[in-house]
Amino acid sequence: MTQTHTTHNYRSLFIGLDAEIPLLSGACRCYVNLDNAASTPPLKAVQEAVDGFLVYYSSVHRGTGFKSQLSTHAYEQAREIVLHFVGADPAIHTCIFGKNTTEAANKLARRFPFTDKRNVVITTAMEHHSNDLPWRAVAEVVHVNLTPDGRMDEADFDAQLAKYADRVALVAITGASNVTGYLNPIHRLAEKTHAAGALFFADCAQLAPHRKIDMRPVDDHGHLDFVAISAHKMYAPFGTGALIGRKEAFMHGAPDMRGGGTVEIVTIDDVVWAEPPDKEEAGSPNTVGAIALAAAIRQLEAVGMDLVAQHEAELTHYALEKLPSVPGIQIFGDPSPAHAAERLGVIPLKLENVSHFLASSILGYEFGIGVRSGCFCAHPYILKLLGLSDAEAHDVRNRMLSGDRSDMPGLIRASFGLYNTTEEVDILVDALARISRGEYQGHYTQNKASGEFKPVGYEPDFAKYFAL
């Protein structure tokens, strides 16, 4: 691989980056993964930690054997590492492990102490569905408007907070958008939230792999009351996420899931619940996942989150300089290279007169580039960015409900990880330019039910690469 233009090259820290994948032409090439906002490849440190632990893997909590005691020790150590990573106070906060950020938000929604008086959640129109839909099930939800370029409108946030005043129980806002990479001023928003007597939840699924998170002491008016992270976006693919928040919020009431590990004692007619976090982790936990997450955190901290951010800013700056050369391209969000350090490396775009479904398929089949297309689990946000009217959005909804997604609005999203290079940006820019000019090989047909395109007469032999 040729020398990259970025200051650091972190590819040696990762697994699988040199794995070749087949192309429509019959050739093979190393996969160019630009879909990191969805999931990231594993760190070697994660594999090493998991392999080392599996020799001693056993049940956690209450086991008297050596392996069980070791597993319990490792599991609780992982919890401590997560707490430290987000700047939590172990005396005040707890770390509850679960599958991902989606599960974390749903748990908080079910366990949050809403009252008849305080039953409003303020969120924004830029949220991932996971930080929107859970609140709709338990409270009245108010969505803060967006500015024309897709940022959260802080003036409208102030207006909504004042309008609902002492009815607001929780403000739930993403730390960083998974669509545009915009960073929200979560500590400033938290300070305003606390002044209104409410608590603040930061969805940090997209933020955690790229920026340092600091919940701050609870006597700091800008502290974060609750934070959620997902390991699969942090180079640790073993199905774990974490909800970090105030212990007191989980002390009262019954857990949302009941069963083994959640109790102190059970009789035929009574239950005494355990204290958090045990109370909130029903059944045997994903011990391996927790260890994988902790190992990923340790590696990110060893690199240094400031250097992680610097590397990403350099990639984003380079990409935003190069992408405008593609004929017919439109970049959404902030397209300025000068602002690369003020955002994440998430770039949504589209090509004139080329379906996002088709362009993303060609990128994969003919150029070996992995991106994502569609609405990225943020339908309201995408419709806003695309400027669809309410009537147009309603028409789209009806077509989708009838089973036709062929014209579903959406974008192409390229997103960077710690291992990506400027050479890979060049490959993307060249591929997009060729697609824009119609210089691709395959004849593609669309599945109307899914919207996806596939080249006629071609099907990858997946069993050649992996099979169970």
C-alpha positions in Angstrom: 0.0 0.0 0.0 1.3 3.4 -0.9 2.2 6.0 1.7 -0.9 7.8 3.0 -1.2 11.5 3.5 -2.4 11.3 7.0 -0.2 11.8 10.0 -0.8 8.3 11.5 -1.5 4.8 10.0 -3.3 2.6 12.5 -4.1 -0.3 10.2 -1.7 -2.7 12.1 -4.1 -2.5 15.1 -6.9 -4.2 13.2 -8.0 -7.7 12.0 -9.1 -8.5 8.4 -8.1 -5.3 6.6 -6.1 -7.3 4.1 -8.8 -9.9 3.4 -9.6 -9.9 -0.3 -13.2 -10.0 -1.6 -14.5 -10.9 -5.1 -15.6 -8.3 -7.7 -18.1 -8.6 -10.5 -15.1 -8.6 -13.0 -13.8 -11.8 -11.5 -10.9 -10.0 -9.9 -10.3 -9.7 -6.1 -9.2 -6.8 -4.0 -8.9 -5.7 -0.4 -12.2 -4.5 1.0 -12.6 -0.8 1.4 -14.9 -0.4 4.4 -16.5 3.0 4.6 -19.5 1.9 6.6 -18.1 2.4 10.1 -21.0 4.5 11.3 -23.0 1.2 11.2 -20.4 -1.2 12.6 -16.6 -1.4 12.8 -14.0 -4.2 12.2 -12.4 -5.7 15.3 -9.2 -4.6 16.9 -6.4 -7.2 17.4 -6.4 -6.3 21.1 -10.0 -7.4 21.3 -9.3 -10.7 19.7 -6.3 -11.3 22.0 -8.3 -10.4 25.1 -11.2 -12.7 24.1 -8.9 -15.6 23.1 -7.1 -15.2 26.4 -10.3 -15.2 28.4 -12.1 -18.1 26.7 -9.6 -20.5 28.3 -11.1 -19.5 31.7 -14.6 -18.7 30.6 -17.3 -19.7 33.1 -20.4 -18.5 34.8 -20.2 -15.2 36.7 -21.4 -14.3 40.2 -21.9 -16.8 43.0 -19.7 -19.5 41.4 -17.1 -20.9 43.8 -14.8 -22.5 41.3 -11.6 -20.7 40.1 -12.8 -20.1 36.6 -16.1 -18.7 37.8 -14.3 -16.4 40.2 -12.0 -15.3 37.5 -14.8 -14.7 35.1 -16.6 -12.6 37.7 -13.5 -10.6 38.4 -13.0 -9.9 34.6 -16.7 -9.0 34.1 -16.6 -6.5 37.0 -13.3 -5.1 35.9 -14.8 -4.5 32.4 -17.6 -2.5 34.2 -15.0 -0.3 35.9 -13.2 0.3 32.6 -16.4 1.5 31.0 -17.2 3.8 33.9 -13.7 5.3 33.7 -13.9 5.7 29.9 -17.0 8.0 30.2 -15.8 9.9 33.2 -18.4 8.4 35.6 -18.2 8.3 39.4 -18.6 4.7 40.6 -20.0 6.0 43.9 -22.9 7.7 42.0 -23.2 6.0 38.7 -23.7 2.4 37.6 -22.8 0.6 34.3 -25.5 -1.7 33.1 -24.5 -4.0 30.3 -26.9 -5.0 27.5 -26.9 -5.7 23.8 -26.4 -2.2 22.4 -27.4 1.4 22.6 -30.9 0.6 21.4 -31.5 -1.7 24.3 -29.9 0.9 26.6 -32.4 3.6 25.5 -35.3 1.2 25.8 -34.3 0.2 29.3 -33.9 3.8 30.4 -37.4 4.5 28.9 -39.0 1.7 30.8 -37.2 2.4 34.1 -37.1 6.2 34.1 -39.1 7.7 37.0 -41.7 9.7 35.0 -44.5 11.3 37.1 -47.9 12.6 36.2 -46.4 16.1 36.4 -43.1 15.5 34.6 -43.9 13.3 31.6 -42.4 15.1 28.6 -39.2 14.0 26.8 -37.5 16.6 24.5 -35.4 15.2 21.7 -34.6 16.4 18.2 -35.6 15.7 14.6 -32.0 14.5 13.9 -32.1 11.4 16.1 -31.5 7.8 15.2 -34.8 5.9 15.7 -33.2 4.3 18.8 -33.3 7.7 20.6 -36.8 8.6 19.5 -39.1 5.5 19.4 -38.4 4.3 22.9 -39.6 7.6 24.4 -42.8 7.6 22.3 -43.9 4.5 24.1 -43.7 6.0 27.6 -44.0 9.8 27.4 -45.1 12.8 25.4 -42.2 13.5 23.0 -41.3 16.9 21.7 -39.0 17.2 18.7 -36.7 20.2 18.4 -36.6 21.6 14.9 -33.5 21.7 12.6 -31.8 24.5 10.8 -31.8 24.5 7.0 -28.4 22.7 6.9 -29.6 20.0 9.3 -28.2 21.1 12.6 -30.2 21.1 15.8 -31.9 24.5 16.2 -30.7 25.6 19.6 -33.0 28.5 19.7 -35.9 26.2 19.2 -34.5 23.9 21.9 -34.6 26.9 24.3 -38.1 27.7 23.2 -39.4 24.1 23.7 -37.7 23.8 27.1 -39.4 27.1 28.2 -42.7 26.1 26.7 -42.9 22.8 28.5 -41.1 24.1 31.6 -41.8 22.0 34.7 -43.4 19.2 32.6 -40.0 18.1 31.1 -38.6 15.0 32.7 -35.8 14.1 30.4 -33.9 15.6 27.4 -32.5 12.9 25.2 -30.1 14.0 22.4 -27.4 12.4 20.4 -23.9 13.4 21.0 -23.1 13.1 17.3 -25.3 12.5 14.3 -25.0 9.1 12.5 -26.1 10.9 9.3 -24.2 14.2 9.0 -21.6 13.8 11.7 -22.7 17.0 13.4 -21.6 17.3 17.0 -24.2 18.6 19.4 -23.2 20.8 22.4 -24.4 18.2 24.9 -22.8 19.8 28.0 -24.4 23.2 27.2 -27.7 21.6 26.6 -27.4 19.6 29.8 -26.8 22.8 31.8 -30.0 24.3 30.3 -31.8 21.0 31.0 -30.8 20.9 34.7 -31.8 24.6 35.1 -35.3 23.4 34.1 -35.2 20.7 36.7 -34.9 17.8 34.2 -32.3 15.1 33.5 -30.2 14.6 30.4 -29.5 11.5 28.4 -26.7 11.5 25.7 -26.9 8.9 23.0 -23.1 8.4 22.5 -23.3 5.4 20.1 -21.8 7.5 17.3 -19.7 9.7 19.5 -17.8 7.2 21.6 -15.4 5.7 19.0 -14.3 9.2 17.9 -14.3 11.6 20.8 -13.6 11.6 24.5 -16.7 11.4 26.6 -16.8 13.1 30.0 -20.0 12.8 32.1 -18.5 15.3 34.5 -19.1 15.5 38.3 -22.8 15.8 39.3 -22.1 19.2 40.9 -21.1 20.5 37.4 -24.3 22.0 35.9 -23.3 20.6 32.5 -22.9 17.0 33.7 -24.6 14.1 31.8 -27.0 12.1 33.8 -27.1 9.1 31.4 -24.9 7.9 28.6 -25.2 4.9 26.2 -22.5 3.3 24.1 -22.3 0.4 21.7 -19.3 -1.9 21.3 -20.0 -2.8 17.7 -19.3 0.8 16.8 -16.1 0.7 18.9 -14.2 -2.1 17.2 -15.5 -4.8 19.5 -18.1 -7.1 17.7 -19.4 -9.3 20.5 -22.9 -7.9 21.0 -22.5 -5.6 24.0 -23.6 -2.1 24.8 -23.7 -0.1 28.1 -26.1 2.3 29.8 -24.2 4.4 32.3 -26.2 6.6 34.7 -27.3 7.5 38.2 -27.7 4.5 40.5 -30.7 6.2 42.2 -32.7 6.0 39.0 -32.7 2.2 39.1 -33.0 1.7 42.9 -36.8 1.9 43.1 -39.4 -0.2 41.4 -39.1 -3.6 39.6 -36.7 -4.2 36.8 -38.0 -4.2 33.2 -36.8 -7.8 32.9 -37.2 -10.3 35.7 -35.3 -13.5 36.4 -32.0 -14.9 37.5 -29.5 -12.5 39.0 -32.0 -9.7 39.6 -33.0 -10.6 43.2 -31.7 -10.8 46.7 -34.3 -13.3 47.8 -37.5 -14.8 46.5 -40.3 -16.5 48.5 -43.6 -17.8 47.2 -45.3 -14.5 47.9 -42.5 -11.9 47.9 -39.4 -10.7 46.0 -36.6 -8.5 47.2 -34.8 -7.0 44.3 -31.0 -6.7 44.1 -29.4 -3.3 43.8 -28.2 -2.1 40.4 -26.5 -3.1 38.2 -27.4 -6.7 39.1 -31.1 -5.8 39.3 -31.0 -4.6 35.6 -29.1 -7.5 34.1 -31.5 -10.4 34.1 -30.1 -13.8 33.2 -26.5 -14.9 32.4 -24.7 -11.8 31.0 -22.6 -11.5 27.9 -19.3 -11.7 29.8 -17.3 -12.1 26.6 -18.9 -9.0 25.1 -18.1 -7.0 28.2 -14.5 -8.0 28.1 -14.3 -7.2 24.3 -15.7 -3.7 24.9 -13.2 -3.1 27.8 -10.3 -4.3 25.6 -11.4 -2.0 22.8 -11.6 0.9 25.2 -8.1 0.2 26.5 -6.8 0.2 23.0 -8.5 3.5 22.1 -7.2 5.0 25.3 -3.7 3.8 24.4 -3.9 5.5 21.0 -5.4 8.6 22.7 -8.8 10.0 21.9 -7.2 13.3 20.8 -5.2 11.4 18.2 -8.2 9.4 17.2 -10.1 12.7 16.5 -7.1 14.2 14.8 -6.7 11.3 12.4 -10.4 11.4 11.5 -10.3 15.2 11.0 -7.5 14.8 8.5 -9.4 12.1 6.6 -12.5 14.2 6.6 -10.7 17.3 5.4 -9.1 15.3 2.6 -12.4 13.7 1.5 -14.3 17.0 1.5 -11.6 18.5 -0.7 -11.7 15.6 -3.2 -15.4 14.7 -3.4 -16.5 17.9 -5.2 -14.5 16.8 -8.2 -17.1 14.0 -8.8 -19.6 15.1 -11.5 -23.1 15.7 -10.2 -22.3 15.0 -6.6 -24.2 16.7 -3.8 -22.8 16.6 -0.2 -25.3 17.1 2.7 -24.5 18.5 6.0 -21.4 20.7 6.3 -19.3 20.3 3.1 -16.5 22.6 4.2 -13.0 21.0 4.6 -12.2 23.9 7.0 -14.7 22.5 9.5 -13.5 18.9 9.4 -12.3 19.0 13.0 -15.7 20.2 14.3 -17.6 17.2 13.1 -17.3 13.4 12.7 -16.1 11.7 9.5 -19.7 10.8 8.4 -20.4 12.1 4.9 -23.9 11.8 3.3 -24.1 12.4 -0.4 -26.0 11.6 -3.6 -25.2 11.5 -7.3 -27.4 13.4 -9.8 -29.7 11.0 -11.7 -28.3 7.9 -10.0 -30.4 6.1 -7.4 -28.6 5.8 -4.0 -29.6 2.1 -4.1 -27.9 1.6 -7.5 -24.8 3.7 -6.7 -24.1 1.8 -3.4 -24.6 -1.6 -5.1 -22.1 -0.7 -7.9 -19.6 0.5 -5.3 -19.8 -2.9 -3.6 -20.0 -5.2 -6.6 -17.5 -3.5 -8.9 -15.2 -1.5 -6.7 -15.1 -3.5 -3.4 -16.3 -0.5 -1.4 -18.7 -0.9 1.5 -21.0 2.1 2.2 -24.5 2.4 3.4 -27.5 3.7 1.5 -31.0 4.7 2.5 -32.2 6.6 5.6 -29.8 5.2 8.2 -32.5 4.6 10.8 -33.2 8.3 10.8 -36.2 8.7 8.5 -37.4 12.1 9.7 -33.9 13.5 9.4 -33.3 12.3 5.9 -36.7 13.6 4.7 -35.8 17.0 6.2 -32.3 17.0 4.6 -33.8 16.1 1.2 -36.4 18.8 1.5 -39.5 16.6 1.1 -42.8 18.2 1.8 -45.3 16.6 4.1 -47.3 15.5 1.1 -44.3 14.0 -0.6 -43.3 12.2 2.6 -46.9 10.8 2.9 -46.7 9.6 -0.7 -43.4 7.8 0.1 -45.0 6.2 3.1 -47.9 4.9 1.1 -45.7 3.4 -1.6 -43.5 1.7 1.0 -46.6 0.3 2.8 -47.8 -1.1 -0.5 -44.5 -3.0 -0.8 -42.7 -0.7 -3.3 -39.4 0.8 -2.0 -37.9 1.3 -5.5 -38.1 5.1 -5.2 -37.5 5.4 -1.4 -35.7 8.6 -0.6 -32.2 8.2 0.8 -28.6 9.0 0.5 -25.2 7.3 0.3 -23.2 7.5 3.5 -19.4 7.1 3.7 -18.1 7.0 7.2 -14.5 6.7 8.5 -12.9 4.6 11.2 -9.5 4.8 12.8 -7.9 2.5 10.2 -9.1 4.2 7.0 -6.6 6.1 4.8 -6.5 8.8 2.2 -5.7 6.2 -0.4 -9.1 4.7 0.3 -10.7 8.1 -0.1 -9.1 8.3 -3.5 -10.6 4.9 -4.4 -14.0 6.1 -3.4 -13.8 9.4 -5.3 -12.6 7.6 -8.4 -15.4 5.0 -8.2 -18.1 7.7 -7.7 -16.8 9.6 -10.6 -17.0 6.5 -12.8 -20.5 5.7 -11.7 -21.6 9.3 -12.4 -20.2 9.0 -15.9 -21.9 5.6 -16.4 -18.6 3.8 -16.6 -19.6 0.6 -14.8 -19.7 -3.0 -16.1 -22.9 -4.7 -14.8 -26.5 -4.7 -15.9 -28.5 -4.2 -12.7 -32.0 -5.1 -11.8 -33.9 -3.8 -8.8 -36.0 -5.7 -6.2 -39.0 -3.3 -5.7 -39.8 -4.8 -2.3 -36.3 -3.9 -0.9 -35.2 -1.3 -3.3 -31.8 -3.1 -3.7 -30.0 -3.6 -7.0 -28.1 -6.7 -8.0 -26.1 -7.4 -11.2 -27.8 -9.8 -13.5 -26.2 -13.3 -13.6 -23.9 -12.8 -10.7 -24.1 -14.2 -7.1 -21.1 -14.2 -4.8 -20.0 -17.7 -3.5 -20.1 -16.8 0.2 -19.4 -20.4 1.2 -16.0 -20.0 -0.4 -15.1 -17.4 2.2 -16.9 -18.6 5.3 -19.5 -21.2 6.2 -20.7 -22.8 9.4 
